[in-house]
Amino acid sequence: MEPVQSDRAARKKKANRLWKMFVPLAGVTATLGMFAVIFFGYDVAKGKVSPCDSIFQETSVGMTTKIKFLKAEGELKLGRDKVAELSERAQMAALGLKTCCVVLDAGRIDPEQFLSCKAKARNYDTQVESIVAKVRAAAAGAGAPAPALNAEFEAAVATSRDLNQSVVKISREQQLQSLQTAAANKVAVSATEAEPNDDALNANVLTLARVARASVGIAKDVDVFTFATPTDHRDWIRIELKNLSTTLEPNIELMDSAKASLGSVRNITPGGDLVYEFVATPSTTYSFRVSSYYGAATGVYAISATPAKAYDSFEPNETVLTAKRVTQGVPVMAKIMDKEDVDYFVVEAAGVAERKLSLVITNNSTTLRPAATVYDAGKTEIASTRNTTAGGDLQLDFQSRPGPVYVRISDYYTAGAGAYTLTVKPQ
């Protein structure tokens, strides 16, 4: 029995020794496997880089290797400045080829132009490689003469310039083509929106005071609407969004006739309504964008733009040339509609050479801080006063020369608004 036991012990000992050898080997194998996975993952990730970025990287790396040799070995034969220019032009060639790729959408828009760019970049790379070969030959004693190197250098520079000019030309052509295809397509709507209406060129035209049904149909969808204001009066316009969903967090951005933003409002409550009110100038086209404030939610809504007709019966009378006539001694009711509003009135002469008059403002609001200025027939200021108390009244006594008298009413701080009664009467 002892020989059998000894044989088993020997086999067990040998197995343990082999296991101890296998463990490190397994660790090495696992490590190699991990590196393989990392490398493969990098290779896959690299494949996901945009084609134009890949072209730039490959072109840049290939040229950089040649330029490094020239910096190390070629400066004595070619000159430091020329080596530096070749290096700069190598990067320009790589960037130019990438630009060409992007502008031509990786060759899908115009493959022939894209191939032309690639050929010129490849030609520059070949010329730099030829310079490297001649520098190596000179370093080995074969002796490339300086004139030959200079000729190679000038040819490479010319190729680089040709590539750059081609890229500039292609970029300009594509920009002009893009401008030509950006045609406006504005559609009048009164019941439901008409897609596409995602930008100012394709806005839906709203009729004032009419309600249109619309929707933010997908994430980051934008609806653009436009409307024209009435011809005569400055007025408050009320843009009102009634949410017909429980999801949309509405955002409204207003733009002027030049498509510049005038401001925005939002309601971050899903399903919330929204109102944007502003004073619009007459005969002006405005537009506004409706979207989800956070860009992810969708929903149906009803939209309208309605004039408030908040102006008084004397409008428009914002200048002395549009001053409205009032009768001496007869009270008139008017209103400063907003902080930028002013009212001009004219009191005609009553057949007398000079007059002593009193201007009386009775405040019909709790917000207006009335200011009054009086001008003579020559539109020269002759008197003024104000009351800086919100809701306060005022009286201004003055003497006028022959002819009509002009009166200007406003909010003193250009901050408030409100209704008032004006009376110009003899003292």
Stockholm file with secondary structure:
# STOCKHOLM 1.0

chainA/1-427         MEPVQSDRAARKKKANRLWKMFVPLAGVTATLGMFAVIFFGYDVAKGKVSPCDSIFQETSVGMTTKIKFLKAEGELKLGRDKVAELSERAQMAALGLKTCCVVLDAGRIDPEQFLSCKAKARNYDTQVESIVAKVRAAAAGAGAPAPALNAEFEAAVATSRDLNQSVVKISREQQLQSLQTAAANKVAVSATEAEPNDDALNANVLTLARVARASVGIAKDVDVFTFATPTDHRDWIRIELKNLSTTLEPNIELMDSAKASLGSVRNITPGGDLVYEFVATPSTTYSFRVSSYYGAATGVYAISATPAKAYDSFEPNETVLTAKRVTQGVPVMAKIMDKEDVDYFVVEAAGVAERKLSLVITNNSTTLRPAATVYDAGKTEIASTRNTTAGGDLQLDFQSRPGPVYVRISDYYTAGAGAYTLTVKPQ
#=GR chainA/1-427 SS CHHHHHHHHHHHHHHHHHHHHHHHHHHHHHHHHHHHHHHHHHHHHHHHSCHHHHHHHHHHHHHHHHHHHIIIIIHHHHCHHHHHHHHHHHHHHHHHHHHHHHHTTTTTSCHHHHHHHHHHHHHHHHHHHHHHHHHHHHHTTSCCCHHHHHHHHHHHHHHHHHHHHHHHHHHHHHHHHHHHHCCCCCEEESSBCCSCCSSGGGCEEECTTCCEEEEECSTTCEEEEEEECCSSCCEEEEEEEEECSSSCCEEEEEECTTCCEEEEEECCSTTCCEEEEEEECTTCEEEEEEEETTSCCCEEEEEEEEECCCSCTTCSCCSGGGCEEECTTCCEEEEECSTTCCEEEEECCCSCSCEEEEEEEEECSSSCCEEEEEECTTSCEEEEEECCSTTCCEEEEEEECSSCEEEEEEETTSSCCEEEEEEEEEC
#=GC SS_cons         CHHHHHHHHHHHHHHHHHHHHHHHHHHHHHHHHHHHHHHHHHHHHHHHSCHHHHHHHHHHHHHHHHHHHIIIIIHHHHCHHHHHHHHHHHHHHHHHHHHHHHHTTTTTSCHHHHHHHHHHHHHHHHHHHHHHHHHHHHHTTSCCCHHHHHHHHHHHHHHHHHHHHHHHHHHHHHHHHHHHHCCCCCEEESSBCCSCCSSGGGCEEECTTCCEEEEECSTTCEEEEEEECCSSCCEEEEEEEEECSSSCCEEEEEECTTCCEEEEEECCSTTCCEEEEEEECTTCEEEEEEEETTSCCCEEEEEEEEECCCSCTTCSCCSGGGCEEECTTCCEEEEECSTTCCEEEEECCCSCSCEEEEEEEEECSSSCCEEEEEECTTSCEEEEEECCSTTCCEEEEEEECSSCEEEEEEETTSSCCEEEEEEEEEC
//
